[in-house]
Amino acid sequence: MNDVAFIDDDDDLRAASVQALLLAGLTVRPFASAQAALEAIDADFAGVVVSDVRMPRIDGLELFRRLKRLDADLPVILITGHGDIAMAVEAMREGAYDFLAKPYAGDRLLGSIRHALEKRRLVIENRELRRAARAASEGMPLLGATPAMERLRRTLHQLADADVDVLIEGETGSGKDVAATLLHRWSRRAARPFVAVNCGALPETVIESELFGHEAGAFTGAQKKRIGRIEHADGGTLFLDEIEAMSPALQVKLLRALETREITPLGTNEIRRVDIRIVAATKLDLLRLAKQGGFREDLYYRLHVAAIRLPPLRERRADVPLLFGHFLGEAAKRFRREAPAIGESVRRHLNEHDWPGNVRELSHYAERVALGLVEAEPAAQAGDPSRTLPERLDAYEAELIREALAAHRGDVQASVAALGIPRKTFYDKLKRHGIDQNRYRAG
C-alpha cells in the first residue's frame, strides 16, 4: 500500500512533485483540483492525501474537512505558503496529519508521507480484522482479511438479495456450506427454511424420494406420505451440496424442477408449485465434467446463473494466523481449558503447510493444539531431507529434550542433568520448541 493522491492547481509544481514521489517508489494519483480528487477518493482509499491549501473554488482546508467527513482516519498532509501557516495549524487541531510550509525539502515531504502510509496501513488492517470478526460473530465464520476474502464477502452480500440461483465452486473444506448459509441468512428469504441436501451422501435409491417426496404406497415400504426437501424449502433456500454426485436420471428431473419451479411427488400426478432459491456446490470443475459427459451441460448452465469461487487456503496464506487464532480460541472454550502458548513448531507448520484440506483441516489442527496433541505429531522430523540443516538440528534437539523428559517422567532437575545444560537454557529451549513439560510428569 503506497498510494498518494497529490492535489495542486500549479501544473509545474504538481508535475515536479509527482515525479519525485514516483522516483521514491510511490504510486501517485495527481489531481489539478480538489473537486476532481473528491470524485475519485472514497472511504476505502488505502493511501494518503497531499494537498496545496491555496486553490480556486475548493481550497485545501475545505478539501480536508470534506475528506474527514468521508473518513476521519484518512491522513491528509497540507502544503502551505507562509501566509497560510495559521490556517494549517488550525487544520492540525482539527485532525490534519501534517503540514509543510513552502519551500519544503523533498525528504521532508517523503518522510511525512511514509509515516502517514504506515498509519493508514494499520487503520486498514484493523478495519479488515473488525469486519472479519463481525462475520464470525454472526455464527458462521467466513474469516479472512485478504483482498480475496473481502471480495468474496462483498459478492455474497450483492447476490444475497438478488434472488438468483448460485453455483459455489471450491475445494474440499473451503467453506462452501458456510457461503451457502450466508447467502440465505443475508437474503429476504432468511425467515423461511434453509434446507441442505448432500447429494453424495444419499443412496441413489433414496435421493429422489428425499428431494421430491412421495405419497403413501408409492413404492414398497412407503407407508406414509413424505414431503420432499424441495417442497419443504418452499419460500426459502435449497442447498444441494456435491451436486456432481447426482445421477444422470435425477439430473433430468432436477432440471425440469428448476425451469418450471414445479414438482410431482412419487406416486401422484399432482403438480405442486414451489418458490425456492437453489444454491448448488461442487468441489470439481463442473464445466469440464459436463464437457466430458459426466454432468448434463443444460443443468450446468441452468445452475450457473451466478457463480462464486471460494479461494483455497494456500491462495490466501496471510489469513492462516487469523483463522488459526479464532479456531484455537473456540476449541479451548469448547474443551474448557486455557488456549496454549504457540511454540515455534506450530508457527512453522502454519507457515509452511499447504493445507490441502483448507479451513476444515486448519480447524482440526487448532483442536489438536488446544488438546496438547501436536507434539506427538511428526511435524519436524530431524531426518527429513527436505528441511534445511538448521531446521533438522532444531528438530533433533527437540526430540532429545522430549526423550529426556519422558525418561525422567518430567523431572526437570534429572532432565537438565541428563542433557548437561543449564536450567535457564533448558527452559528457554522448552519455550522455543513449544514443549509442555507437565505432559511428562508422573501421574
Beta strands, then each sheet from edge to edge (+ up, - down):
strand 1: 3-7
strand 2: 27-31
strand 3: 48-52
strand 4: 76-80
strand 5: 98-101
strand 6: 166-169
strand 7: 194-198
strand 8: 237-241
strand 9: 262-263
strand 10: 272-273
strand 11: 277-282
strand 12: 306-309
sheet 1: 2+ 1+ 3+ 4+ 5+
sheet 2: 7+ 8+ 11+ 6+ 12+
sheet 3: 9+ 10-
end
